[in-house]
């Protein structure tokens, strides 16, 4: 039986966090989010350097492990 995807009120199909800027209010700055690291990862994603064959293989293995566990 196919699984139903449930979207939160904030997350809608076709949107990503990259499409929406993160708010930089006081709470977000002190929440433990490492803004410099986030900026580096976003830059790597934009340049096409973030996803690698090794990362894809690991993600697929994890997904298959979850499917086998159901």
DSSP file (Angstrom, degrees, kcal/mol; ACC not computed):
  #  RESIDUE AA STRUCTURE BP1 BP2  ACC     N-H-->O    O-->H-N    N-H-->O    O-->H-N    TCO  KAPPA ALPHA  PHI   PSI    X-CA   Y-CA   Z-CA
    1    1 A X              0   0    0      0, 0.0     2,-0.0     0, 0.0     0, 0.0   0.000 360.0 360.0 360.0 130.2    0.0    0.0    0.0
    2    2 A X        -     0   0    0      1,-0.1     2,-0.2     0, 0.0     0, 0.0  -0.305 360.0-118.1 -66.2 146.5    1.5    3.4   -0.9
    3    3 A X        -     0   0    0      1,-0.0     2,-0.5    -2,-0.0    -1,-0.1  -0.566  21.2-124.5 -83.2 148.6    2.4    5.7    1.8
    4    4 A X        -     0   0    0     -2,-0.2     2,-0.5     2,-0.0    -1,-0.0  -0.805  17.9-138.4 -93.6 130.8    0.8    9.1    2.2
    5    5 A X        -     0   0    0     -2,-0.5     2,-0.5     2,-0.0     0, 0.0  -0.781  17.1-159.4 -88.8 127.1    3.1   12.1    2.3
    6    6 A X        -     0   0    0     -2,-0.5     2,-0.4     0, 0.0    -2,-0.0  -0.927   2.1-156.3-110.1 129.7    2.0   14.7    4.8
    7    7 A X        -     0   0    0     -2,-0.5     5,-0.1     1,-0.0     6,-0.0  -0.830  15.1-126.5-104.3 140.2    3.2   18.2    4.5
    8    8 A X        -     0   0    0     -2,-0.4    -1,-0.0     1,-0.1     0, 0.0  -0.254  33.7-101.0 -73.1 171.2    3.4   20.6    7.4
    9    9 A X  S    S+     0   0    0      1,-0.2    -1,-0.1     3,-0.0    -2,-0.0   0.851 125.1  43.5 -62.7 -33.1    1.7   24.0    7.3
   10   10 A X  S    S+     0   0    0      1,-0.1     2,-0.6     2,-0.0    -1,-0.2   0.822 107.3  65.4 -81.8 -31.7    5.1   25.6    6.5
   11   11 A X        +     0   0    0      3,-0.0     2,-0.3     4,-0.0    -1,-0.1  -0.821  62.3 176.0-100.5 123.5    6.3   23.0    4.0
   12   12 A X    >   -     0   0    0     -2,-0.6     3,-1.8    -5,-0.1    -3,-0.0  -0.879  42.3 -84.3-120.5 153.9    4.4   22.6    0.7
   13   13 A X  T 3  S+     0   0    0     -2,-0.3     3,-0.1     1,-0.3    -1,-0.0  -0.289 114.9  24.9 -55.4 138.6    5.2   20.4   -2.2
   14   14 A X  T 3  S+     0   0    0      1,-0.3     2,-0.4    -3,-0.0    -1,-0.3   0.445 100.0 106.1  86.6  -0.2    7.8   22.0   -4.6
   15   15 A X    <   -     0   0    0     -3,-1.8     2,-0.3     3,-0.0    -1,-0.3  -0.862  44.2-175.8-111.9 149.8    9.3   24.2   -1.9
   16   16 A X    >>  -     0   0    0     -2,-0.4     3,-0.8    -3,-0.1     4,-0.7  -0.901  41.5-110.2-133.7 164.8   12.7   23.8   -0.3
   17   17 A X  G >4 S+     0   0    0     -2,-0.3     3,-0.5     1,-0.2    -1,-0.1   0.808 118.9  61.6 -65.6 -26.0   14.5   25.6    2.4
   18   18 A X  G 34 S+     0   0    0      1,-0.2    -1,-0.2     3,-0.1     4,-0.1   0.788  99.7  55.5 -68.2 -25.5   16.9   26.9   -0.3
   19   19 A X  G <4 S+     0   0    0     -3,-0.8     2,-0.5     1,-0.1    -1,-0.2   0.704 107.3  54.9 -78.8 -19.5   14.0   28.6   -1.9
   20   20 A X  S << S-     0   0    0     -4,-0.7    -1,-0.1    -3,-0.5     2,-0.1  -0.957  87.4-125.2-117.1 128.4   13.1   30.5    1.3
   21   21 A X        -     0   0    0     -2,-0.5     2,-0.3     1,-0.1    -3,-0.1  -0.414  29.5-113.2 -68.5 145.6   15.7   32.6    3.1
   22   22 A X        -     0   0    0     -2,-0.1     2,-0.1     1,-0.1    -1,-0.1  -0.584  30.8-113.8 -75.5 138.2   16.3   31.8    6.7
   23   23 A X        -     0   0    0     -2,-0.3    -1,-0.1     1,-0.1     0, 0.0  -0.485  20.4-156.0 -68.5 143.8   15.1   34.5    9.2
   24   24 A X        +     0   0    0     -2,-0.1    -1,-0.1     4,-0.1    -2,-0.0  -0.169  40.1 140.6-115.6  39.4   18.1   36.0   11.0
   25   25 A X  S  > S-     0   0    0      1,-0.1     4,-1.7     4,-0.0     3,-0.2  -0.129  70.0 -89.6 -71.6 176.5   16.3   37.3   14.1
   26   26 A X  H  > S+     0   0    0      1,-0.2     4,-1.4     2,-0.2     5,-0.1   0.866 124.3  52.6 -58.1 -41.9   17.8   37.1   17.6
   27   27 A X  H  4 S+     0   0    0      1,-0.2     4,-0.3     2,-0.2    -1,-0.2   0.902 108.4  50.4 -64.9 -41.2   16.4   33.6   18.4
   28   28 A X  H >4>S+     0   0    0      1,-0.2     3,-0.8     2,-0.2     5,-0.5   0.862 107.5  54.4 -65.8 -35.5   17.8   32.1   15.2
   29   29 A X  H 3<5S+     0   0    0     -4,-1.7     3,-0.4     1,-0.2    -1,-0.2   0.842 115.0  38.9 -67.6 -32.2   21.3   33.5   15.9
   30   30 A X  T 3<5S+     0   0    0     -4,-1.4    -1,-0.2    -3,-0.2    -2,-0.2   0.302  90.2  93.6-100.7   9.6   21.4   32.0   19.4
   31   31 A X  T < 5S-     0   0    0     -3,-0.8    -1,-0.2    -4,-0.3    -2,-0.1   0.461 104.5-102.2 -84.0   0.0   19.8   28.6   18.5
   32   32 A X  T   5S+     0   0    0     -3,-0.4     2,-0.4     1,-0.3    -3,-0.1   0.437  73.8 144.0  93.6  -0.7   23.0   26.8   17.8
   33   33 A X      < -     0   0    0     -5,-0.5     2,-1.4     1,-0.1    -1,-0.3  -0.608  49.6-137.6 -73.8 125.7   22.7   27.0   14.0
   34   34 A X     >  -     0   0    0     -2,-0.4     4,-2.4     1,-0.2     3,-0.4  -0.694  19.8-171.4 -88.0  94.1   26.2   27.5   12.6
   35   35 A X  H  > S+     0   0    0     -2,-1.4     4,-2.5     1,-0.2    -1,-0.2   0.827  81.3  55.4 -58.4 -36.5   25.4   30.1   10.0
   36   36 A X  H  > S+     0   0    0      2,-0.2     4,-2.1     1,-0.2    -1,-0.2   0.920 110.1  45.8 -64.2 -42.7   28.9   30.0    8.4
   37   37 A X  H  > S+     0   0    0     -3,-0.4     4,-2.6     2,-0.2     5,-0.2   0.907 111.5  52.3 -65.7 -42.0   28.6   26.2    7.9
   38   38 A X  H  X S+     0   0    0     -4,-2.4     4,-2.6     1,-0.2    -2,-0.2   0.919 109.8  49.4 -59.3 -43.8   25.1   26.7    6.5
   39   39 A X  H  X S+     0   0    0     -4,-2.5     4,-2.2     1,-0.2    -1,-0.2   0.895 111.0  49.7 -63.7 -40.2   26.4   29.3    4.0
   40   40 A X  H  X S+     0   0    0     -4,-2.1     4,-2.2     2,-0.2    -2,-0.2   0.916 112.3  46.9 -65.1 -43.0   29.2   27.0    3.0
   41   41 A X  H  X S+     0   0    0     -4,-2.6     4,-2.6     2,-0.2    -2,-0.2   0.922 111.9  50.3 -66.2 -43.5   26.9   24.0    2.4
   42   42 A X  H  X S+     0   0    0     -4,-2.6     4,-2.6    -5,-0.2    -1,-0.2   0.904 110.5  50.4 -60.3 -40.8   24.4   26.2    0.4
   43   43 A X  H  X S+     0   0    0     -4,-2.2     4,-2.2     2,-0.2    -1,-0.2   0.911 110.8  48.8 -64.4 -41.9   27.3   27.5   -1.7
   44   44 A X  H  X>S+     0   0    0     -4,-2.2     5,-2.5     2,-0.2     6,-1.0   0.898 111.7  49.5 -64.5 -40.4   28.5   23.9   -2.4
   45   45 A X  H ><5S+     0   0    0     -4,-2.6     3,-0.9     4,-0.2    -2,-0.2   0.939 111.4  48.9 -62.6 -46.2   24.9   22.9   -3.3
   46   46 A X  H 3<5S+     0   0    0     -4,-2.6    -2,-0.2     1,-0.3    -1,-0.2   0.872 112.0  48.8 -61.5 -37.5   24.6   25.9   -5.7
   47   47 A X  H 3<5S-     0   0    0     -4,-2.2    -1,-0.3    -5,-0.2    -2,-0.2   0.583 114.3-117.6 -79.0 -10.1   27.9   25.1   -7.3
   48   48 A X  T <<5S+     0   0    0     -3,-0.9    -3,-0.2    -4,-0.7    -2,-0.1   0.648  86.9 110.5  83.4  14.8   27.0   21.4   -7.8
   49   49 A X      < +     0   0    0     -5,-2.5    -4,-0.2    -6,-0.2    -5,-0.1   0.483  57.2  72.8 -99.7  -5.1   29.8   20.2   -5.5
   50   50 A X  S    S+     0   0    0     -6,-1.0     2,-0.4    -9,-0.1    -5,-0.1   0.941  83.7  65.6 -80.7 -48.3   27.7   19.0   -2.5
   51   51 A X        +     0   0    0     -7,-0.2     2,-0.3    -6,-0.1    -1,-0.0  -0.627  66.3 177.1 -79.2 128.1   26.2   15.8   -3.8
   52   52 A X     >  -     0   0    0     -2,-0.4     4,-2.4     1,-0.1     5,-0.2  -0.857  44.2-109.4-124.5 160.9   28.7   13.1   -4.6
   53   53 A X  H  > S+     0   0    0     -2,-0.3     4,-2.5     1,-0.2     5,-0.2   0.875 120.2  54.2 -57.2 -36.6   28.3    9.6   -5.8
   54   54 A X  H  > S+     0   0    0      2,-0.2     4,-2.2     1,-0.2    -1,-0.2   0.909 108.9  47.2 -65.3 -41.6   29.4    8.3   -2.3
   55   55 A X  H  > S+     0   0    0      2,-0.2     4,-2.4     1,-0.2    -2,-0.2   0.901 112.4  50.0 -66.0 -40.6   26.7   10.4   -0.6
   56   56 A X  H  X S+     0   0    0     -4,-2.4     4,-2.6     2,-0.2    -2,-0.2   0.922 110.7  49.7 -63.3 -44.3   24.1    9.2   -3.1
   57   57 A X  H  X S+     0   0    0     -4,-2.5     4,-2.4     1,-0.2    -2,-0.2   0.917 111.5  48.6 -61.6 -43.5   25.1    5.6   -2.5
   58   58 A X  H  X S+     0   0    0     -4,-2.2     4,-2.4     2,-0.2    -1,-0.2   0.915 111.7  49.5 -62.4 -43.3   24.9    6.0    1.3
   59   59 A X  H  X S+     0   0    0     -4,-2.4     4,-2.3     1,-0.2    -2,-0.2   0.907 111.5  48.7 -63.3 -41.8   21.5    7.6    1.1
   60   60 A X  H  X S+     0   0    0     -4,-2.6     4,-2.7     2,-0.2    -1,-0.2   0.901 110.3  51.4 -65.4 -40.2   20.2    4.8   -1.2
   61   61 A X  H  X S+     0   0    0     -4,-2.4     4,-2.3     2,-0.2    -2,-0.2   0.924 111.5  47.3 -61.2 -44.3   21.6    2.2    1.2
   62   62 A X  H  X S+     0   0    0     -4,-2.4     4,-2.0     2,-0.2    -2,-0.2   0.897 112.0  50.0 -64.3 -40.4   19.9    3.9    4.2
   63   63 A X  H  X S+     0   0    0     -4,-2.3     4,-2.4     1,-0.2    -2,-0.2   0.929 111.3  48.2 -64.3 -44.8   16.6    4.2    2.2
   64   64 A X  H  X S+     0   0    0     -4,-2.7     4,-2.7     1,-0.2    -2,-0.2   0.873 108.6  54.8 -64.2 -36.7   16.7    0.5    1.3
   65   65 A X  H  X S+     0   0    0     -4,-2.3     4,-1.3     2,-0.2    -1,-0.2   0.904 110.0  46.9 -60.7 -41.1   17.5   -0.5    4.9
   66   66 A X  H  X S+     0   0    0     -4,-2.0     4,-0.7     2,-0.2    -2,-0.2   0.896 112.4  49.1 -67.9 -40.8   14.3    1.4    6.0
   67   67 A X  H >< S+     0   0    0     -4,-2.4     3,-1.0     1,-0.2    -2,-0.2   0.916 110.9  50.1 -65.6 -42.9   12.2   -0.2    3.3
   68   68 A X  H 3< S+     0   0    0     -4,-2.7    -1,-0.2     1,-0.2    -2,-0.2   0.805 106.7  57.2 -64.7 -28.3   13.5   -3.7    4.2
   69   69 A X  H 3<        0   0    0     -4,-1.3    -1,-0.2     1,-0.2    -2,-0.2   0.653 360.0 360.0 -77.7 -16.2   12.6   -2.9    7.8
   70   70 A X    <<        0   0    0     -3,-1.0    -1,-0.2    -4,-0.7    -2,-0.1   0.480 360.0 360.0 -75.9 360.0    9.0   -2.2    7.1
